[in-house]
Amino acid sequence: MTFSRQITRFFLLSMAVTITAAAQTGQVNLETLLAETVSLERLAVAPSPGYLTRQFSSYDQNSTDPDILTKDNWFANHDRNQHLRVEENQGREEFVLMDAEGPGVVVRFWSANPKEGGVVRFYLDHNEEPAIEMPLYVLLGGQTKPFIAPFSGERGRGWNCYMPIPYAEHCKITISEGDIYYQINYRTYDAAAKVTSFSLAQADMLMKQIREVAAKLAEPYKAVAPHNGQNMPYEAAIDAGDSERMEIRGSGAIYRVVCGVEANDMETALRHCVLTVSFDGEADAVSAPLGDFFGAAPGNNPYQSLPSGVLEDGLLYSHWYMPFKEAAVILVENRGNDNIRLRGEIGFAPREWGADMMYFHAKWRAEKDIPTRPMQDWNYMDVRGEGRFAGVMLHVANPVPDWWGEGDEKIYVDGESFPSHFGTGTEDYFGYAWCNTSLFTHAYHNQARCDGPGNFGHTCVSRFHVMDDIPFGESFRFDMEVWHWAETNITQAITAYWYAAANSRDNFPAIATDLLGVPVLEPPKGVEGALEGEDMTIISASGGATEIQSSTAWTWSGMNQLWWRDAAPGDTLILAFPVEKEGRYEVFAVFTKAKDYGVHQIKINGNEAGQPRDFYNETVVAADEASLGEFDLVAGDNTFEVQVVGSNPDAVAAYMFGLDYIRLEAK
């Protein structure tokens, strides 16, 4: 079956709208909510019982006036140690993070530093005793039931809990230590909803179901069960400048798409092939480059989420549920210069169209050379009509290694003058933290690409609002601050996903072909002959954590250093560096100094490089290149060992260590 020929399929209208008995009666409890965590079909129907989705967060409370575009007001950035109030409770101090009337449910809890939050307590329905009381990092860590992985867990140094916590009347959340970053997303149901409040005893009874759902979330590609429909295979060779069209007729829903791609230049091909889908005359409900639609940009970067993903072999998949009443028209245009070949299958099922159903939308926008000064709110989307927001993928092309994502999300629902979602940082919205560059994948949020060094290059992140979808009755607007550490120009693109009633309108422009290119970025150059610390192999670390730290603020070679933090006296870090030819060499090195750096003993191949070195300095500096002495080195890997000895009396005793590079001179 070729993709290029028009295909017509008539469905039997035998599949009724799936509505559970619980939804019909307005009942909400942990059991029904667990079923929702792996259901994408529910997003295509207006919620019943109805609810609003809102957020509490530690955003800087100085952000009050969108007309005062300064770092002291609208772009204020002290987004930690912010809470509603402090209370005295049974002789202890508690910091209130959330205080909301019900009925409702907490659907997401994120923090960048939960170990500094102490004990978290959930007080439900005005009870004096907490329904949940445990260290915050335990709740978010994924190591204790019922908050098991992947409902909870740490990824990219961001800690998330997606276990739903329902409450019938009221929810108050406190912590015992206040100096944290946090976001809490929650629903507030219509007053008539019948919600059964969370209890650990009930959760314990449901552990079998919790583990079954957790297994689906852990393997999202396998999580969508087959429907009583058909799988339509397709294969198409689309030449440069050509297009292919498919039409599916009848009342039903596309619920699965898999797509294998063959191209000479995959990155360019996936960006220059444009996918458009129309449902029942709703023109271009989907309009996005092919790779961006599947949440991977640029290229086919592996990740697995519930709505979409890319397998390790490059197979693209979508589980978005796309219902239609009469017809779906799919068009793929090859706007590039190379031929491309597609093959895969489309899963579709019959379904009768209901009055409360909505159309799926996925649309793309991009802008080149966005200036980072002055700061601005960059609009992701603006929709008029009724619908449900379901997620976004972001691609950033950053020409410097400095952090690009300090900006907060600001989401306005139904004409709000002040956003009901006001975030604490772009990476926080996407579920990670601390500008982290590591790749991670989850059913609901991902970092599928991050080139480096540091935050230089192309980054692709996504967040899918499955449990924390945001219904809207009249309008929805999503802005994200462009808040970059450096003054530069970035290029970025987003694909937004949402459902909307017929005749809704949005502000997405038609896709301009000149925006489809992938920016070419030149990486920062290092010192000639340098063996960069960030490129060395880590053999072992007896304590602490290592990461690559980037900045243009200091004169690091290639703008990066290898950073060793959170170690203690006696801990040892061992690195391997390559030598081409055996011989005697003088070893030179550049280290970082700062007020929280320690005193360390350096060894080369087990031989001490002089006395322990004190890396204390009142300010952060990349020290001058210094000789470590002469050493006999072997062809192949040699070892560079660092041991924490202590710290300067004037230093903050954090014992940090930073290696910019070493350089060898043959003797």
C-alpha positions in Angstrom: 0.0 0.0 0.0 1.6 3.2 -1.1 1.2 6.4 0.8 0.9 8.5 -2.3 -2.4 7.1 -3.5 -5.6 8.4 -1.8 -6.8 5.8 0.7 -10.3 5.7 1.9 -11.4 3.6 4.9 -15.0 3.4 6.1 -15.4 2.6 9.7 -18.2 0.7 11.4 -19.6 3.0 14.0 -19.6 0.3 16.6 -17.2 1.8 19.1 -19.0 4.0 21.6 -17.2 6.8 23.5 -15.4 5.2 26.4 -16.7 6.6 29.6 -16.1 4.8 32.9 -18.8 4.4 35.5 -16.7 6.5 37.8 -16.6 9.4 35.4 -20.3 9.2 34.8 -21.0 9.7 38.5 -18.3 12.3 39.0 -16.3 10.0 41.3 -12.5 10.6 41.6 -10.2 8.5 43.7 -6.7 7.1 43.6 -7.8 4.1 41.5 -9.5 6.2 38.8 -6.6 8.6 38.7 -4.0 5.8 38.3 -5.9 4.8 35.1 -5.7 8.3 33.9 -1.9 8.4 34.1 -1.6 6.2 31.0 -4.6 7.4 29.1 -4.2 9.7 26.2 -7.7 9.1 24.9 -9.2 11.1 27.8 -7.5 14.3 26.5 -9.7 14.3 23.4 -12.9 14.7 25.5 -13.9 17.6 27.7 -13.1 16.6 31.3 -15.9 15.1 33.4 -16.1 16.1 36.1 -14.7 19.4 35.0 -11.6 20.9 36.6 -9.1 23.8 36.5 -5.3 23.2 36.6 -3.2 25.6 38.5 0.3 25.8 40.0 2.0 26.9 43.2 5.7 27.6 42.9 8.7 29.4 44.4 8.8 32.1 41.7 10.2 35.5 42.8 7.3 37.4 44.3 8.8 40.7 43.0 7.4 39.7 39.6 4.2 41.7 39.8 3.9 44.0 36.8 4.2 42.9 33.1 4.8 46.5 32.1 8.0 46.8 34.2 10.3 44.7 32.1 13.3 44.6 34.5 15.2 42.1 36.6 13.8 43.8 39.6 10.2 43.1 38.6 8.8 41.1 35.7 12.0 39.2 35.1 13.0 38.9 38.8 14.9 35.7 39.3 15.2 34.8 43.0 13.1 31.7 42.6 13.8 29.9 45.8 12.9 30.2 49.5 9.6 31.6 48.4 6.5 30.2 50.2 3.0 31.3 51.2 3.7 31.8 54.9 5.4 30.2 57.9 3.3 28.5 60.6 3.9 27.1 64.1 2.6 23.6 64.4 3.0 21.5 67.6 6.1 23.5 68.5 7.7 23.2 65.1 8.1 25.7 62.2 6.5 24.7 58.9 6.8 26.5 55.6 3.5 26.4 53.6 4.0 25.7 49.9 0.4 25.1 48.9 -3.0 25.9 50.4 -6.0 25.1 48.2 -9.6 24.4 48.6 -11.0 21.2 47.1 -12.1 19.0 45.7 -8.9 18.5 43.9 -5.7 16.4 43.3 -2.0 17.2 43.3 -0.7 15.9 40.0 3.0 17.0 40.0 5.6 18.0 42.6 9.0 19.1 41.3 12.0 20.4 43.2 15.7 21.1 42.3 17.0 20.6 45.9 14.6 18.5 47.9 17.3 17.5 50.4 17.2 21.1 51.7 13.5 20.9 52.2 13.5 18.7 55.3 10.2 16.9 56.0 7.2 17.4 53.7 3.7 17.1 55.1 0.3 16.8 53.2 -2.6 18.0 55.4 -5.8 16.9 53.7 -9.4 18.1 54.4 -8.3 20.3 57.4 -7.1 17.4 59.4 -4.5 18.2 62.0 -2.4 15.1 61.3 -0.7 14.8 57.9 -1.8 12.1 55.5 1.8 12.0 54.2 4.8 12.8 56.3 8.3 12.0 55.1 11.6 13.6 53.9 10.8 15.5 50.7 13.7 13.8 48.9 12.1 10.4 49.8 8.7 11.5 48.3 10.4 12.6 45.1 13.2 10.0 44.9 11.3 6.9 43.7 12.7 4.5 46.3 9.7 4.0 48.6 6.1 2.8 48.1 3.7 4.0 46.9 6.0 6.7 45.4 7.9 4.3 43.3 9.8 4.9 40.0 8.9 6.1 37.5 6.1 7.9 39.3 8.9 9.6 41.3 12.5 9.9 40.6 15.5 12.2 39.8 16.5 13.0 36.2 18.8 15.7 35.1 19.2 16.7 38.7 15.4 17.5 38.8 13.2 15.6 41.2 9.6 14.9 40.2 6.6 13.1 41.7 3.6 12.3 39.4 1.7 10.1 41.9 -1.8 11.7 42.1 -2.7 12.8 45.6 -6.5 13.4 45.7 -8.4 15.4 48.4 -12.1 15.9 49.0 -12.1 19.4 50.6 -8.7 21.0 51.1 -5.0 20.5 50.7 -2.1 22.1 52.5 1.5 21.1 51.9 4.3 22.2 54.2 8.1 21.5 54.5 10.2 21.8 57.6 13.1 23.7 55.9 12.2 26.5 53.5 15.1 27.2 51.2 14.1 25.2 48.1 12.9 25.6 44.5 9.6 24.0 43.9 6.6 23.6 41.6 3.3 22.0 42.5 0.7 21.4 39.9 -2.9 20.6 40.9 -6.5 20.3 39.7 -9.5 21.9 41.3 -12.7 20.0 40.4 -16.2 21.3 40.0 -17.8 21.5 43.4 -20.1 18.5 42.6 -17.2 16.1 42.1 -17.0 13.3 44.6 -13.4 12.9 45.5 -12.0 10.3 47.9 -9.0 11.7 49.7 -5.6 10.0 49.5 -4.4 7.7 52.3 -1.3 5.6 52.6 -3.5 2.6 53.6 -5.5 2.9 50.4 -2.4 3.3 48.4 -1.0 0.1 50.0 -4.1 -1.8 49.0 -3.6 -0.6 45.4 0.1 -1.4 45.1 -0.6 -4.1 42.5 -2.2 -1.6 40.3 0.4 1.0 41.0 3.2 -1.4 40.0 1.3 -2.3 36.8 0.9 1.3 35.8 4.5 2.0 36.8 5.6 -0.8 34.4 3.7 0.9 31.6 5.2 4.3 32.3 8.7 2.7 32.4 8.2 1.4 28.8 6.0 4.1 27.1 6.4 2.7 23.6 4.6 -0.5 24.8 2.0 1.3 27.0 -0.7 2.0 24.4 -2.9 -1.1 24.0 -4.2 -2.1 20.6 -7.8 -1.0 19.8 -10.4 -2.9 17.9 -9.4 -1.2 14.7 -7.0 -1.7 11.8 -3.3 -1.1 11.2 -2.7 0.4 7.8 0.8 0.0 6.5 2.3 2.6 4.2 5.4 3.1 2.2 6.4 6.2 0.2 9.4 7.6 -1.7 9.0 11.4 -1.7 11.3 13.2 -4.0 12.6 16.7 -3.3 9.9 19.2 -3.9 7.2 16.5 -4.1 4.4 15.6 -1.6 2.2 12.7 -0.6 -1.4 12.6 0.5 -3.6 10.2 2.3 -7.3 10.4 3.2 -9.1 8.4 5.8 -12.9 8.6 5.8 -15.5 7.6 8.4 -16.0 8.4 12.1 -13.0 7.2 14.1 -9.6 8.0 15.6 -6.0 7.6 14.7 -4.3 6.4 17.9 -0.9 5.2 16.7 1.6 6.2 14.1 5.0 4.6 13.5 7.4 6.0 10.9 10.8 4.8 9.7 12.8 7.3 7.7 15.5 6.7 5.1 17.5 9.8 4.1 21.1 10.8 3.3 21.1 13.6 5.9 18.6 12.6 8.6 18.7 15.8 10.5 18.0 18.0 7.5 15.4 15.6 6.1 13.3 15.4 9.3 13.3 19.2 9.5 12.5 19.8 5.8 9.7 17.3 5.5 6.5 19.1 6.7 3.5 17.2 8.0 0.0 18.6 7.9 -3.2 16.9 9.0 -6.7 18.2 8.7 -9.8 16.8 10.5 -13.3 17.3 9.1 -12.3 20.5 7.3 -10.4 21.9 10.3 -7.5 23.0 8.1 -3.9 22.2 9.3 -4.8 21.1 12.8 -1.3 19.5 12.6 1.4 21.6 11.0 5.0 20.8 11.9 8.3 19.4 10.5 8.2 15.6 10.6 10.9 15.2 13.2 9.5 18.0 15.4 6.1 16.5 15.4 7.5 13.3 16.9 9.3 15.4 19.6 12.8 15.0 18.3 14.6 18.0 16.9 16.9 18.4 15.2 17.4 14.8 14.1 15.9 11.5 15.4 17.2 11.6 18.9 16.2 8.6 21.0 13.7 9.1 23.9 10.5 7.4 25.0 7.5 9.2 26.3 3.8 8.2 26.5 2.6 10.4 23.6 5.6 10.1 21.3 9.2 9.0 21.0 12.1 7.8 19.0 13.4 4.2 19.5 17.1 3.4 19.5 16.9 2.2 15.9 15.5 5.5 14.8 11.8 4.5 14.5 9.5 7.4 15.2 6.2 6.8 17.0 3.2 8.8 18.1 0.4 7.7 20.5 -1.5 10.9 20.3 -5.2 10.2 20.1 -6.7 12.0 17.1 -10.5 11.6 16.6 -12.5 12.8 13.7 -16.2 12.8 12.6 -15.9 12.4 8.8 -12.4 12.5 7.4 -8.7 12.9 8.2 -6.4 14.2 5.4 -2.7 13.7 5.9 -0.1 15.5 3.7 3.7 15.2 3.8 5.7 17.8 1.8 9.4 17.4 1.1 10.6 21.0 1.0 14.3 19.9 1.1 16.8 19.1 -1.7 17.2 15.4 -1.1 14.8 12.5 -1.6 13.3 10.7 1.4 11.7 7.4 2.0 9.0 6.7 4.7 7.6 3.4 5.8 5.5 2.4 8.7 1.8 2.0 9.7 -1.1 4.0 11.1 -3.4 2.5 13.7 -7.0 3.6 13.6 -10.2 2.6 15.2 -13.9 3.3 14.7 -15.5 5.6 17.1 -18.7 7.6 17.1 -18.2 11.3 17.3 -19.5 12.8 20.5 -20.7 16.4 21.3 -17.9 16.8 24.0 -15.1 15.6 21.8 -12.2 17.8 20.6 -9.7 17.8 17.7 -6.0 17.2 18.2 -3.6 20.0 17.3 0.2 20.0 17.0 1.8 23.2 15.5 5.3 24.5 15.1 6.8 28.0 15.3 10.4 29.1 15.0 12.4 32.3 15.1 16.0 32.9 14.1 18.5 35.1 16.0 16.4 36.1 19.0 18.3 38.7 21.0 18.8 37.8 24.6 18.9 41.5 25.6 16.6 43.1 26.5 14.8 40.2 28.2 11.4 39.2 26.7 8.5 36.9 27.0 8.6 34.7 23.9 5.2 33.5 23.0 4.8 29.7 22.5 1.1 29.8 21.6 -2.2 31.7 21.9 -5.5 29.8 21.3 -9.0 31.1 21.3 -11.9 28.7 22.0 -12.4 25.7 24.3 -9.7 23.0 24.7 -7.0 21.3 26.7 -3.3 22.0 26.6 -1.2 18.8 26.5 2.5 19.6 26.1 5.3 21.2 24.2 8.7 20.3 22.7 11.5 23.0 22.6 14.5 23.1 20.4 17.2 25.7 21.2 20.2 26.5 19.1 22.6 28.2 21.4 25.9 29.7 20.0 27.7 29.9 23.5 28.1 27.4 26.3 26.3 29.7 28.8 23.0 28.7 30.2 20.1 29.8 28.0 17.1 28.7 30.1 16.8 30.9 33.2 13.4 32.1 32.0 10.0 31.2 33.7 6.9 29.9 32.0 3.8 32.1 32.3 0.5 30.5 31.4 -2.7 32.5 31.2 -6.1 30.7 31.1 -9.4 32.3 30.0 -8.2 35.9 29.9 -6.2 36.0 33.2 -4.4 39.2 33.7 -1.7 37.4 35.8 -0.6 33.9 34.9 -2.0 31.0 37.0 1.3 29.1 36.1 4.3 31.2 37.0 7.5 29.1 36.9 11.0 29.1 38.3 13.1 28.3 35.2 12.8 26.8 31.8 14.6 23.6 32.8 12.3 23.4 35.9 9.2 23.5 33.6 10.8 20.6 31.6 11.4 18.6 34.8 15.1 18.9 35.3 17.4 21.4 37.1 20.7 23.3 37.4 21.2 23.8 33.7 22.0 20.0 33.6 23.3 18.7 30.3 22.7 14.9 30.8 20.2 13.2 28.6 17.2 11.6 30.2 13.9 10.1 29.2 10.5 9.7 31.0 6.9 9.1 30.1 6.2 12.8 30.7 9.4 14.8 30.2 12.7 14.4 28.4 16.0 15.9 27.3 16.7 14.0 24.1 19.6 16.1 22.9 22.2 18.4 24.5 25.3 18.9 22.4 27.8 20.7 24.6 30.3 21.7 25.6 28.2 23.0 28.4 24.9 24.3 27.0 26.4 25.2 23.7 24.8 23.7 20.5 21.4 22.1 20.0 19.2 21.2 22.9 15.9 19.3 22.6 13.6 19.1 25.6 9.9 18.1 26.0 7.2 18.0 28.6 3.8 16.3 28.0 0.9 17.3 30.2 -0.9 14.0 30.6 -2.1 14.3 34.2 -1.4 18.0 34.5 -3.2 18.9 31.2 -4.7 22.4 31.4 -8.3 22.8 30.3 -9.5 26.2 29.0 -13.0 27.4 28.2 -12.2 30.6 26.2 -8.5 31.1 25.7 -5.0 29.8 26.5 -1.7 31.7 26.2 1.7 30.3 27.0 4.8 32.6 27.2 8.3 31.6 28.2 10.9 34.2 29.3 14.1 34.5 27.2 16.4 34.8 30.1 20.0 33.9 29.0 23.2 34.3 31.1 25.0 35.8 28.1 24.2 38.6 25.7 23.9 36.8 22.4 21.4 35.6 19.8 19.7 32.3 19.9 17.4 30.4 17.5 14.5 28.4 18.9 11.5 26.4 17.7 8.6 24.8 19.6 6.0 22.3 18.8 2.9 22.7 20.9 0.3 19.9 21.5 -3.3 20.6 22.5 -7.0 19.6 21.9 -9.6 22.1 20.9 -13.3 22.3 19.9 -14.2 23.0 16.3 -13.7 26.5 15.1 -11.0 27.4 17.6 -8.3 29.7 16.4 -4.6 30.0 17.1 -1.8 32.4 16.3 0.6 29.9 14.6 1.8 31.3 11.3 2.1 29.2 8.1 5.5 27.4 8.1 8.0 29.4 6.1 10.5 27.2 4.3 13.4 29.5 5.2 12.9 28.7 8.9 13.3 25.0 8.4 17.1 24.9 8.3 19.1 23.6 11.2 21.5 26.4 12.4 25.2 25.5 12.0 27.0 26.4 15.3 30.8 26.6 15.6 32.0 25.1 18.9 34.3 27.2 21.1 38.0 26.5 20.5 40.4 25.3 23.2 44.1 25.9 23.9 46.3 24.3 21.3 47.7 21.0 22.6 45.5 21.0 25.7 44.1 17.7 27.1 40.8 19.1 28.3 39.7 18.0 31.8 36.1 17.6 30.6 37.2 15.1 27.9 39.2 12.9 30.3 37.8 9.4 31.3 36.7 9.2 34.9 38.1 5.9 36.2 36.7 6.3 39.7 35.4 8.8 42.3 35.2 7.7 45.9 32.8 10.5 46.8 31.1 13.5 45.4 29.9 14.1 41.9 31.5 15.2 38.6 30.1 17.2 35.8 31.2 19.5 33.0 30.8 23.2 33.9 30.7 25.8 31.2 30.9 29.6 31.2 32.2 32.5 29.2 32.8 34.4 32.5 36.2 32.7 33.0 39.0 32.0 30.6 38.6 28.2 30.5 40.0 26.5 27.4 36.9 25.7 25.3 34.9 27.5 28.0 34.6 24.3 30.0 36.1 22.6 33.0 35.8 19.3 34.8 34.1 20.1 38.1 34.3 17.8 41.2 31.8 18.8 43.9 30.3 17.5 47.1 33.4 15.5 48.0 34.9 15.2 51.5 38.5 15.0 53.0 40.0 11.7 52.0 37.9 11.3 48.8 39.8 10.6 45.6 39.1 11.2 42.0 41.1 9.3 39.3 41.1 10.4 35.7 42.7 8.9 32.6 44.5 10.9 30.0 46.0 9.6 26.7 49.7 9.9 25.6 50.7 8.9 22.1 54.4 8.1 22.7 56.1 6.7 25.8 58.6 9.1 27.3 59.4 11.7 29.9 57.2 14.8 29.9 56.7 18.0 31.8 53.1 18.3 32.8 51.4 21.7 32.9 47.9 22.3 34.2 45.3 25.1 34.6 43.0 24.8 37.7 40.1 26.8 38.9 40.2 28.7 42.2 37.3 30.0 44.2 36.2 30.6 47.8 34.6 27.1 48.1 37.5 25.2 46.5 39.7 23.0 48.6 43.3 21.9 49.2 44.1 18.9 47.0 47.0 16.5 46.5 47.7 15.9 42.8 49.4 12.6 41.6 50.5 11.6 38.1 50.6 7.8 37.6 50.6 7.5 41.4 53.5 9.9 41.9 52.9 13.1 43.9 53.1 16.3 41.9 54.7 18.4 44.7 52.9 19.4 47.9 49.1 19.7 48.2 47.8 22.7 46.3 45.4 25.3 47.8 42.7 26.3 45.3 41.1 29.0 47.5 40.5 32.4 46.0 38.0 35.1 47.1 36.6 35.2 43.5 36.3 32.5 40.8 39.3 32.6 38.5 41.0 30.3 36.1 44.6 30.3 37.5 47.7 30.7 35.3 49.1 27.6 33.7 51.5 26.0 36.2 54.0 23.2 36.0 53.3 20.0 38.0 56.8 18.6 37.3 58.3 16.0 35.1 57.0 12.4 34.9 57.6 9.2 33.0 54.4 8.5 30.9 53.4 5.4 29.0 51.9 5.1 25.6 48.1 4.9 26.1 46.3 5.9 29.2 48.0 7.5 32.2 46.3 8.5 35.5 45.7 11.9 37.0 44.7 11.6 40.6 43.2 14.2 42.9 42.7 13.7 46.7 40.9 16.1 49.0 43.2 17.1 51.8 41.2 19.9 53.4 40.5 23.6 52.8 42.0 27.0 53.5 40.9 28.5 56.9 39.3 31.3 55.0 37.5 29.1 52.5 33.9 27.8 52.5 34.6 24.2 53.4 33.0 22.6 50.3 36.3 21.1 49.0 35.5 21.7 45.3 38.0 21.1 42.5 38.1 22.2 38.9 40.4 21.1 36.2 40.5 23.2 33.0 43.2 21.2 31.1 46.7 19.7 31.2 49.4 20.1 28.6 52.4 17.9 27.9 55.9 18.9 26.8 58.3 16.1 25.8 61.8 16.2 27.5 
